[in-house]
Each structure stands twice: as C-alpha cells, then as structure tokens.
Amino acid sequence: MHFLLYWTPPYAREALAERYRLQTLTSAHLRRVSVGDVVWVVSATRGRLSLIGRLAIDRMTAGERGPRACAKARQGERMRDVPLNFAAVAALRFAGTERDRLDCADGVVHPQQLQTMRRLTPASARLLARRWRARSKRGRYPMA
C-alpha cells in the first residue's frame, strides 16, 4: 500500500535545505503502515503541494514518539522538492474513505485536509512515482 504523509513547511524546508536522506520516519500515523508499504511525504507552501520524499518500508520499530518506519540500510532517498501541478493534485485519489480527493477547486490545497495520513489508490501511487522518477532522472516535471 502507498500512503500520503504531510510535513509542515518549516520542517520540510529544513530537511530540503540539508538534503536530508529519508532513512526513517517516526509518527503516530505510522500505526497504519506495514513492511512493504511506501510513504510519500508532501508539504504545501502557500497552498501549492510538493512531493518532497519517499520511504519504502523495510522494517518497523518502536520509537519514543511513535512507530518508526525504516528503509533498507543505506537505501533511503534524498529529499527533494517536486512541485505537483494542479492537474496532478486534482487527480490524486484516496482509498477507503468517503472523501476520496483533495478540495483544490480554488487552485490551492488547504493543509487541514492532510492532517491525517491517507492511503493512496494504486493509480495515485503510480502518478506520484512517475513524478518522483522523472524529476530525479531528467530534472523536468512531466504533466500529470
């Protein structure tokens, strides 16, 4: 399964500035994930959603602040800013919930919608994977 996890802009900016390698995540939200799942980390600055990280979970451990998801040793990926255009954000869908999409009718995403980690549909996970790979390989952003 694939999940979307929100980081506040100050925390995201710090991690991006440090070119942080996303090796672990700790959050109470991670009670819902399992080994083999993928967590996509996003942030929103002035309502514009950006994909900033990806963690493929290899193992789970207990942390002081909640469950900790870990990537394989030395397999964590560097965080980077991959802006998601309006079409990509509008195409995102969530599984297992009545509210299956983000409200972005006014062109921006309100972070309150992302306070809880949400499970992505397979098509939405593929969309994020394409954007992540395209940005890392070519330095360009494909259309949604």
C-alpha positions in Angstrom: 0.0 0.0 0.0 1.0 3.6 -0.5 0.3 6.4 1.9 0.5 10.2 1.8 2.1 11.9 4.9 2.1 15.7 5.3 5.1 17.7 6.8 4.7 21.4 7.8 6.5 23.9 5.5 9.2 24.8 8.2 10.1 21.2 8.8 10.1 20.4 5.0 12.3 23.5 4.2 14.8 22.4 6.8 15.0 18.8 5.5 15.3 20.0 1.9 18.0 22.6 2.7 20.0 19.9 4.4 19.4 17.5 1.5 18.2 15.0 4.2 18.3 11.3 3.3 15.0 9.9 4.3 16.1 6.7 6.1 13.4 6.7 8.8 10.1 8.3 9.7 8.6 8.5 13.1 4.9 9.4 13.6 1.8 8.2 15.5 0.2 8.0 12.0 2.6 5.1 11.1 0.5 2.6 13.1 -1.4 2.1 9.8 1.6 1.0 7.7 3.5 -2.3 7.3 6.7 -3.6 5.9 6.5 -3.3 2.1 4.4 -0.2 2.2 5.5 3.1 0.8 5.1 6.5 2.4 5.1 9.6 0.2 5.9 12.8 2.0 4.3 16.1 0.9 4.3 19.7 2.0 2.3 22.7 1.0 3.7 26.3 0.7 1.1 28.9 0.1 -1.3 26.1 -0.9 0.9 24.6 -3.5 1.5 20.9 -2.9 5.0 19.5 -3.4 6.2 15.9 -3.2 9.4 16.0 -1.0 10.2 12.4 -0.1 9.6 8.7 -0.5 10.2 5.9 2.0 9.9 2.3 1.1 9.4 0.5 4.4 11.8 -2.4 5.1 11.2 -2.7 8.8 9.1 -1.2 11.7 10.4 -0.4 15.2 9.1 1.3 18.3 10.2 4.9 18.8 9.8 7.3 21.7 7.4 9.4 19.6 5.5 6.6 18.0 6.2 3.8 15.5 9.3 4.2 13.3 9.3 3.1 9.7 12.8 2.4 8.3 14.2 1.9 4.8 16.8 -0.7 4.0 20.2 0.2 5.3 21.7 2.9 3.1 18.7 2.8 0.8 17.0 6.0 1.9 16.5 8.6 -0.8 17.5 12.2 -0.6 14.6 14.6 -0.1 13.9 17.0 -2.9 11.2 19.4 -4.0 9.0 18.1 -6.7 6.1 20.5 -7.3 2.8 18.9 -8.2 0.8 20.9 -10.7 -2.9 21.5 -10.4 -3.8 18.6 -12.7 -1.7 16.1 -10.6 -3.2 17.3 -7.3 -6.7 17.1 -8.8 -6.0 13.5 -10.0 -5.0 12.2 -6.5 -7.4 9.8 -5.0 -7.6 8.2 -1.6 -8.8 4.7 -0.8 -11.1 3.6 2.0 -12.6 7.0 2.8 -15.7 8.8 1.9 -13.7 11.9 1.0 -11.6 10.4 -1.8 -9.9 13.6 -3.1 -8.4 16.9 -2.1 -10.5 20.0 -2.3 -8.5 22.2 -4.7 -11.2 24.0 -6.6 -9.7 27.4 -5.8 -6.3 26.3 -7.1 -4.7 25.7 -3.7 -4.6 22.9 -1.2 -5.6 23.6 2.3 -3.2 21.7 4.6 -6.0 20.9 7.1 -7.1 18.2 4.6 -3.7 16.4 5.1 -3.6 16.3 8.9 -4.2 12.6 8.8 -2.0 10.3 6.8 -4.2 8.9 3.9 -3.9 5.7 1.8 -3.5 6.4 -1.9 -5.2 4.4 -4.7 -2.9 2.4 -6.9 -3.4 4.9 -9.8 -2.4 7.8 -7.5 0.6 6.0 -6.2 1.7 5.4 -9.8 1.2 9.1 -10.6 3.5 10.1 -7.7 6.1 7.5 -8.6 6.2 8.9 -12.2 6.7 12.4 -11.0 9.4 11.3 -8.5 11.3 9.3 -11.1 11.0 11.9 -13.8 12.3 14.7 -11.6 15.3 12.6 -10.4 16.3 11.4 -13.9 15.7 14.4 -16.1 15.3 17.4 -13.8 12.0 18.1 -15.5 8.4 17.8 -14.4 6.1 15.7 -16.6 2.5 16.7 -17.0 0.1 14.7 -14.8 
